[in-house]
Structure formats: C-alpha cells, structure tokens
Amino acid sequence: MSTLSTPITLTTNTLLLHSQSPQTKPQTVVFHRRTRTSTITACSASENPQQQQKSENKTKSTKTISDEEMGINPVGFLVKRGITHKVFGQFLRERYKALKDLKDEIFNRHINLKDMSTGYELLGMHRHPEHRADYMEWAPGARYCAIIGDFNGWSPTENCAREGRFGHDDYGYWFIILQDKLREGEKPDELYFQRYNYLDEYDKGDSGVTIEELFKKSNDEYWQPGEDRYLNNRFEGPAKLYEEIFGPNGPQTLEDLPDLPDAETRYKEWAAEHGPSRYAVIDSGNKEFDIFSLIVDPEWRERIRKLKPPLAYWNESRKGRKAWLKKYIPAIPHGSKYRVYFNTPNGPLERVPAWASYVQPEADGMQAYAIHWDPPPEQAYKRKNTSPKVPNSLRIYEAHVGISGSEPKISSFNDFTDKVLPHIKVAGYNAIQLIGVIEHKDYFTVGYRVTNFYAVSSRYGTPDDFKRLVDEAHGLGLLVFLEIVHSYAAADEMVGLSMFDGSNDCYFHSGKRGQHKFWGTRMFKYGDPDVLHFLLSNLNWWVEEYQIDGFRFHSVSSMIYSHNGFATFTGDLEEYCNQYVDKDALLYLILANEILHFFYPNIITIAEDATFYPGLCEPISQGGLGFDYYVNLSVSEMWSTFLESVPDNEWSMTKIVNTLVSNREYADKMLTYAENYNQSISRRRSFAEILFGELDEHSHHYKESFMRGSSLHKMIRLITLTIGGRAYLNFMGNEFGHPKGVEFPASSNNFSYSLANRQWDLLAKEVNHDLFSFDKDMMKLDKKERVLSRGFPNVHHVNDNSMVISYIRGPLLFIFNFHPTDSYDSYAIGVEEAGEYQIILNTDEIKYGGQGSIKEDQYLQRTVSRRVDGLRTCLEVPLPSRTAQVYKLRRILRI
C-alpha cells in the first residue's frame, strides 16, 4: 500500500499518544511500509514490483504466485515441439532467471519498463515549460560537460555542468539548463515558476489575469470558509498551543523553558478536564512495521477526497507562445547548430549528442553537428491519418529513399512521398520497409553503419519531411516498417558513439569483443542497463515520434554470437547455447519484443537471422524471443545459385520445395522473397540483370533467351509468394525487372551517382510493363483469394524428372513446369475435390509477355476419377514448358 497524503487539520488538543481512549471509535488511516508482492500481469512492463524493504523484524507474509500459475514456462516451446535436449533446456532456464535478475536491476533505478524505455523524454535537448531548455546526456567517463553551439559562440563555459554538482549524478548522467534570455526592457516574471505553453496556445499570449487573482479563485473553490485559516495564518495554531501550555507570559528562551511532562501525562490531564479527543494522533507503539494511525474527521476526509485538484487554475496561469517570445529570446533557437563538449582524463572532446534527433554529418571538411529541431507550431507538420489495420498477410515493398529517383542524385523524403508511394499503392503492396533512413555518415554504406540512432538522415530531408512520408503512406493504407540496426554501430568517433566520452567501453564492449569480426563496426554492450536504456528507448522513439508500424531487426546473428554468425552450424542445439552465445543480447531482444508488443499491440517485429535461433518466433512466456516473423534468407541464395551456376535442365525441384518450406512448423511466421536489396545493392546482380543483361537483340537466339528470362522471372516470384508463409517482400524496381543493380558513389567509381537510382521510365517499355502487370495481378491474387493467410499448402506433387511442382492451398491449385523444353498436353495432377477448376492466373498469357500457349477454351478443366498423387481424383491439364498456372475450384461435383 503506497503512502497516502490526506490533509490533517490539527487543533490545540491534538497530542501524540501510545494508546487510544476506550470511549472513542476513531477513523484511522494506516500508513504501511512498502512491501514486495507478486502480482499477475500480462506483461511486467505494465507494473513495477515495489522494492522489498530490508528489516530484521518479521514482515507480513504475502501469497507468492508461481511462474506456472502465470503461464510461464522457460522451456515451453521445447515441450510443445517434443524436443528433449538437456543442455539447451538448462540454458533456457538460466536465461529466464537472468531475465528476472535483469528486471530487478532495472526496477532499482526505474519505476517500470515503460519509464526505462522512454529515455528520450528526458535525454537530449528539450524545451521546458519554465522558459528554458534542458539538456541531458550520459557520459560516465567525462569529468566536465558543456553544450557548445552557434547560439553561444561555441563557448565551452557558458552552458555547462560540473562533476560533483547538481548537474551530474552517480550513474554518469549530465544535466544542463539553458535559460532563455530576457529581452531588453522586459521585467522578469512575477511568479518564479511561471510556465509557458509553447505549442497549443501559441497565439493566446498573456491572459491578463494576475496570479493573485488565480490563486484566490482556486482557494475559494477548494476550501470551505474557515478551512484555509491555518494556511493563511501558519503560526496561529502553534501560538495557541504555546499559550495554552505556558500561559500568555511564557518563557522566551530555551534556558527559561521548564521541564515538561511526557505527552501521555499531558493528554491524561487534559482529557480528565475536557474528555477524550476524537482528533488525537496515536502512535500505537507497533514499531515492527513503522505504522502510524492518523485520526481525522470522517466527514471532512470524505469531502476532501472527492475534491479535484484545482489544475484548471494552474493551467490558466500558463502563458502562451506569443507572450514568451515577447518577453524572452530562446536560449537555443530552432535550427541552431550544437555539439556536446567533454573534458575527459585524455583531454577535451567534442561529440555529436547521442540523443540528437537531427544531425548534419561531416561534409565538405566541416565537422558534424546536431541541429536543434523545434519549429514553430504553425510550421510543424501535423498528422492527418492514423495507422491502417494490420492485414492478415504482408506484401512488403522494400525501398531505399536515396536511390528511389530517376535522376543521378540523392532523392529526398518528399520525392519518395510524391512519386514512389503512389506506385507502391498501385502495385498492390500493403506495407513498405525502409532501409538506410537512420542517420549514417557514409552514403555508400547503405545506412548500415549508423552514427546517430535517434535522427533521420539529413541527406533526405528534415524530421518533418519523414513524418509526412509516414503519414501519407498511412493515408494510402500502407504500413511503414523500419530496418533497425541495433546489432552494431559505426566505429566513427567524431559523429558516432565510439569513444563517446573518451572511454572505449561507454556503449560498446572493450577489446576484440567490441569489434565486429569482419565489418569493422562496434558491438554494443547489451548487459549494461544504460545501454539497454538507450536501445530500448530508441525503439519506442521511432514509434512515438514517427508512428512507425514495425521493425526488421538487421543481422540478429551478429548480436547473439561472439563470432557474429560467421561459423558453421550443423543444427545441434548445443551450438545455440555454447560459449559463443551472448546471453545479454538475447535478453535485450526479449525485452525489446516484450515492451513493443505490450505497449503497441499492433506492432510487427521481424528477425533477420541466418542461423534461425531456436524459439525465434515463439512467445516469450514459453521460452522464445517473441518475434512475429523471421526471414528465410536461404531462398534468394538458392535462386541466385540456380540462375548463375546451374543449367536449367539440372534444377532440382526437391531442393526448391525443401528450401521454400524449410521449416513447416514455423511456416506461418516466415517471410520470403525471391530477391531483396542484397541482389541489387551489395555489388551483386539482380535477377533481371542475370536473365536479360547479356542479351543481344541481333542474335538468332534472342527471342528464345528473352522468353526464358521473362518466364523464369515470373515463375520464381509466383512460387516464392504462394508456397511460403504469411509475408512476402520485394525490393524496389524488381517488380518490373530493373535491369541493373545499384552502385553507390565511392572512390571506385569517381563518386558517380549514375547507377544510384531507379529507372522508372522503363515501365513504358513493353517487357518491363508486362512484368509489372504480372506482379500487380500476383498481388491482387493474394488480396482477393487470401493466399498467404491460408493454412500451409499441401505440396503433393514434386517430380524431378518432369520438373513439375504442384500444391494445393485452400481452393487453389498451383502447377509449375520448370522444364526448359518439355511441354505436356495432358499432365495428370491429383486434387482433393472433384469438380470444375478454372485458371485464374497464367504466367504464359500474352499480356504478361508470354506466348499464350493455353487457349481460352482450355481454361476450365473438369476432374477425372483416377487416383494420382495419393488423391482419388485428378486433373489432366495442358502444361507448356517454363509456365505456371493457378486454378481455382469453381464447382464441386459429388461422386
């Protein structure tokens, strides 16, 4: 029970006693010392267990609720899957215990997980209502901290906080106040804690009501006549009590003060004359729990409890933005450039603030700096739309803003909003996934070497421009996912987090563990509560500030293994719990999913993990990590290998199916793609470049090669979309067969932007238009027939000799003939239901660039009563080479 602060009216006969009078039945308010109890909650983020006070005396026993009663089983998913592995099971139990210990450590410093994961509300630069700006930073290795910028002439002494003073605590957090400057001729505020409303009432100004008038109105409404007597005359009560005890001419000094009887004796003397007091304040003598019983008038107490605090009058005392600007010059105006200055054991340092929301990276020889983004309310972007409802299946369009334009330059957020978002909507996708949005120093790194985790990249525009992009996407019914890189950070010291406070282990591990094995990036110290505070707050920041709908966690294997995932995995569970596994990183991922899913139930989290860590998409309560989806990374590698290295007639249908449905138990959690940014950006070739890039229009084999490329491009996408899980992804431009990959400007190409774009004009060409038409109809197929959201397909026909694959998903029958030359006039495929089946999508249609080998009168087929593929009926269908058809059951025939 928390401490209650009910006002108590003291009178001259109120005394401190050890026992209650038997003649009275006073109303009591009990003050308990805080004790720790177990409570059933949906998520520990919702409530903080109160800390248990250490006492040598006996404490009141509380009922303990076991993990089993709360539905928690650290090895639950192993039991569910029928997996028995002693070592891994023990590892999961130890990890769960470590998670509880970590939460206890967090609760020692934070009220709850919500408080722990919203550090952006305090850290960084914030405008305070009391005409000032507050800055807070974590730098435990620094001895001195100051804010320098163009607003104070880059002075390291004007706005500072020193170690050992109010501006620095024991955890290494620095606090600096930047006081607004009073304009010439203006007088300071009469009220010391005068507050200003900078946003909603920016045009209201000063109301003209004095603070004395407001306080009088507040008191008149709150207190009954006479109740505020002792508030207005604070010494009246003590003076009366003093006069009653010592008389009108009592002692004036301590030396004159006679010996006084104890409180109990004085009360008994008084009670003998006046009777017992109902307002006595009693100490029952129970020192065990330090409990005090305060006796109050029950009627007065109930009336006071029904009163609401006079906040309306307090809010009315706030002045508006106009009044603030008239009286003060902002300490740090909107658009100001600034950095944080540290004095460390190794000398002075200047850094870009870790929590800065807008940063200009180093460019043209100029040192990087943060930009204070605080636009006037009339200029700030105001959202118009809400996030769309999460669909049952995800069709994700992956994009990079910088290369989204046709011109050889860096495109902006506004360019993407105006030109690319409408294309995505027309193409039929229901979500976009943005890469490279978070601030990074080097453009050629595609955004994966992040320097400033709370800032959108300034090379694309302002924070408000990105808010507009997300808002317009929501208006089109598109979810917006962000690729988040918490697996490592840039090693840059001037603009990033490396050596931030002069020490090597501020945010990152020291030594070899702090360096990525191959990429030269820094590895986070996930076991440090302050690093967790930074990373977990970062996730909430993107959701709260920009309304992001989900995250794809990049390179999870780099986080959870000390070898960064660069090792051979045989599938033995011991490989996931040996000495190379970073348990702290796993705990961070668990906390991230727990917090995100509790506070934002519709959030989507996707894990990119090449090792497919056991329990990746299992519930946290059952020993899992809590992700919604995982990425099947092997699919695109398989297709790339087939296209570049394996002759068409040697493609293995068995391998295709096994790779696409590699994990049937987690099929509904699987995100698949034929190709993503890796094939286009990472100095590799897109499928279109492999299939069409070397064609010679004057060659005798041009038409044959062209038809091969067009057919395989469509078939690969169709089978990848329809045989997998509930999510599908495509990288920008690949839906229409973008012919070339992306090459970012670098020294190797004389910093050319000629290949750092997308050729949208190709949509006017016949071949690209046909491929785009097929991709659109493929998306319509899922939207109309709910292909991805249906149960796992029944793959009942896989023939490596004929190179035919067929499977059933709901009322739909999918047939693929990958054979480069062999066509079949009447190929038998088993079906579950006897009836009439009609083609609803055919890769060989002329409008998709095909040859139209299947005639219109062949689109409707009736089953034959013959047992094929273990099913009692079959279809005998025409099956041209390198084509695929989707049949739908139109009418059931009862046999």
Secondary structure, 3 states (H helix, E strand, C coil): CCCCCCCCCCCCCCCEECCCCCCCCCEEEECCCCCCCCCCCCCHHHCCCCCCCCCCCCCCCCCCCCCCCCCCCCCHHHHHHCCCCHHHHHHHHHHHHHHHHHHHHHHCCCCCHHHHCCHHHCCEEEEECCCEEEEEEECCCCCEEEEEECCCCCCCCCCEEECCCCCECCCCEEEEEEECEECCCCCCCCCCCCCEECCCCCCCCCCCCCHHHHHHHHHHHHCCCCCCHHHHCCCHHHHHHHHHHHCCCCCCCCCCCCCCCCHHHHHHHHHHHHCCCCCCEECCCCCCCCCCEEEECHHHHHHHHHCCCCHHHHHHCCEEHHHHHHHEECCCCCCCEEEEEEEECCEEEEECCCCCCEEECCECCECCEEECCCCCCCCCCCCCCCCCCCCCCEEEEEEEHHHCCCCCCCCCHHHHHHHHHHHHHHHCCCEEEEECCEEECCHHHCCCCEEEEEEEECCCCCHHHHHHHHHHHHHCCCEEEEEECCCCECCCCCCCCCCCCCCCCCCECCHHHHECCCCCCECECCCCHHHHHHHHHHHHHHHHHHCCCEEEECCHHHHHECCCCCCCCCCCHHHHCCCCECHHHHHHHHHHHHHHHHHCCCCEEEECCCCCCCCCCCCHHHCCCCCCEEECCHHHHHHHHHHHHCCHHHCCHHHHHHHHCCCHHHHHHEEECCCCHHHHHCCCCCHHHHHHCCCCCCCCCHHHHHHHHHHHHHHHHHHHHHHCCCEEEEECCHHHCCCCCCCCCCHHHCCCCCCCCCCHHHHHCHHHHHHHHHHHHHHHHHHHHCCCCCCCCEEEEEECCCCEEEEEECCEEEEEECCCCCCEEEEEEEECCCEEEEEEEECCCHHHCCCCCCCHHHCEEECECCCECCECEEEEEEECCCEEEEEEEEEECCC
